[in-house]
Amino acid sequence: MQPTDVVDWRRHVFAIYAAVRAAASPEAAHALWRRERDALLRTHPASPVPASARADLVGADVAPYDPAWRFECSLEPADGVRWDVETGTDGIVPFERWATATLPGVGTLDVWRLRSYGGGLFVPVRDALAGRDGGTYGGGRYLVDTVKGADLGMGDGTIVLDLNFAYAPSCAYDPAWACPLPPAGNRVDVPIPVGERHPLLRAGIGR
């Protein structure tokens, strides 16, 4: 993989999320997101899916869209506590708890600010289905990661957290990748049955 492959991957991801935010409806946005993201996972040279595993890949195992899991949340200022993630490959990735967002019926999630080069906001989540058979990736999933383009929308003091767009981090596909996983303030006790499940869907293999 070349550095230019990573640049191209990020261009595609930013474009996908720009189209998501501009879509006529959340359902249309979700269909576009699934289609375009699956194409990247299958074919792009910077895909986190190992090249040897892409040939029979259909795409990510994503649940049908359910509008009940979309939230526009107020951002409540947080205490600025630091969270330093030791990745092993990328050294320490520093975060600061910038705000919190409450999702009715789900819980409160911490909204983290990346304190290193690139900046931006990061919102991971780990739910009660994590690591269970037929559930979600055991390490948790991501909702927002603006440094890499995953941005569902923000307003004046608000943020869109649509759990239908929760996706597995790169380390779910290949342990060679290093991923920050949800800390205590981003873990909820309820099952979140929408978004990307685990494992990936492959040709000729049923769920």
Order of alpha helices (4+ residues) and beta strands (2+ residues): alpha-alpha-beta-beta-beta-beta-beta-beta-beta-beta-beta-beta
